[in-house]
Amino acid sequence: MRIAETSSKFAVALAAAGAVLLSSTAASLSFAATSKDSYGWSGKLISFDPGAQTAVFQARIETHANIEGLDDFSDGERLILIWTGRSWAAGVRGLSANPKLEPAALSLPVEFVSTERDGQYVNFRIPVPDAAVDTIATFEPGVRVTGISPKMATDWDSGVSMLRHYNDTGRE
């Protein structure tokens, strides 16, 4: 009986180790499209406007972030969104028309759309790169999307270099 219990526990531990390995491999593959000059971020797709070639995304505002003037921004106002993180954006920590960017800041030029859930989420509009238009057009609202952007981005037209489904690693 003890051998069966030990074998069962070993099988469970082995399966857990395999899941961790697969998870870390998937995470490292998702970074594959980033470089020292770019970073990855993700957001929930709210809508896509093929005519304007823009998409609205939603991202969580970090709980410790105190974004001044958040209630004063209006739909369509161009701002710079600042993410937390170093090579992968973990959440929104700032939103400003004229931010003081730190070196290697994970910044994203956006158009403000709205906030939700008492300021816990921000909805923002970005231009969709030509290479991603056909892909984004196939996504349903609510799907998570990964974006790749250059660090220190402030230019609306070049703030996003790639968009893909969150689970797509970018490899064939």
N, C-alpha and C positions, 0 to 999 in steps of 0.2 A: 504494500500500500504506500509506503514512504517513497519508493522509487517512482510510482505513478504521480504522486503529488509533486515531487521534485521535477519530474519531466514536464508536468503541466505548468509549473511556475517558470521553468526555463523557457518553455515555448512562449509564454506570455511576455517574458522579459525580452526574448529575441524579437518578437513581433513589435514591441514598443520601440526597441532600438532601430529596427528597420523603418518604422514610421518616422522617427527623428531624422534618420539619414535621408529618407526621401524628402522630408520637409526642408531640410537644410540644403539639399541639392536643388530643389525647386526655387528656394530663395536665392541661391547663388546664380541660377540661370536668369532670374528676373533682373539681376543687376548687370547682366551681360551687355545690355545696350547702353549702360552708363559708362562714363569715363571720368577722369579727374576734373574735367571741365563741364560735366553734365550730371544730372541727378534724376532719379525716378520719383514719381508721386502717383497717387491714385485718388480717384473720386467717383462718386456715383453719378452716372449720366442722367440728367433730368430731361433734356431735350436736345434735338439736333435740327438746325435750320439749314437745309442744303442750299437754298438760294443765297443766303448770306455767308455760307460756309463757316458757321460758328456753332458751338455747342455750349450748353449750360451744364455745369457740374456742381456737385455739392461736396463739401469737405467739412470735417469736424474742426471746430476751434478748440485748441488746447485748453484744458480746464484752468491752467495757471495764467493764461494770456488775458491781459486787460487791454483790449483794443480801443483806444481813444476815438471818439466820434463815430463808433459803429452804427449808432442809431441815426446819424446825420447823413450817411451816404445815400445816394439815390440811384435808381435803376439806370444803367448806362454810363455811370461815372467811371472813368478810367483810373485804375489804382494799381499799386504793386502789392501783391500778396506775398507774404514772407512765411515760409514753412519752418518748422523745427527739423532738426536732423543734420547729417553731414553728407551722405551720398544718397539717402532715401528720405523723402519727406514723411514725417510722422504725424503732422497736424499743423493747422494754421496758428501762427503766433503773432502775426501782424498784418495790417492792411492800411495802406497810406498812399496819398497822392505823391508825396515826396519823402520816401523813407531814407534814412541814413543807412545804407547797406554796408554790412561788415564784409571783409574779404571772404570770398567763396560762399556768399549768402545764397540760400535756396530761394530765389525770388521768381515770381511769375507775374507778368503783366496781364491784367484781367479787366473786364468790365464788371462792376458790381451789379448784382441782380437783387438779392434780398438776404435776409437771415431767417432762420427757422428755429423753433423750439427755444424761445427766449435767448437767442444769441448763441446757441450751442453749435449751430451749423451756419456756414456761409454758402450761398449759391453765387456762382460767378460764370461769366461767359468768356470763352477764349476762341481764337480763330483755329480752325481745323486745318492742319497741313494738307496740301494737295494729295500726298501719298496716302493719307488716312481717310479721305472722304468716303470712298467706297466701303471701307471697313466699318466706319462709324454709322453709315447709313443702314447697315444690317442689324445694329444693336437696338434692343428694346429699352425704353426708359427704365431706370432702376438697376441696370447692369453696372458692375464696377469696371472701370477703365484705368489703365496705366498710361501715364504720360511721361515723356522724357523731355527735359528742358535744360537749357544751358544755365550754369550758375551765374549769378549776377545779372540775370535777364531784366531788361527794362523796356525793350522794344516790342510793341504789340505784334508786329508782323513776324518776328522771329523768336517769340517766347516759348513756342512748343515745336519740337523737332519730330516727335513721333507720338502716336496714340494707338493703343491696341487693347484687346480684351485683357482683363486683369490676369487671367489664367494662361494667357499666351506668353510663352517665354521668348518669342522672337526667333526661335530656332525651328528649322524644318525637321 
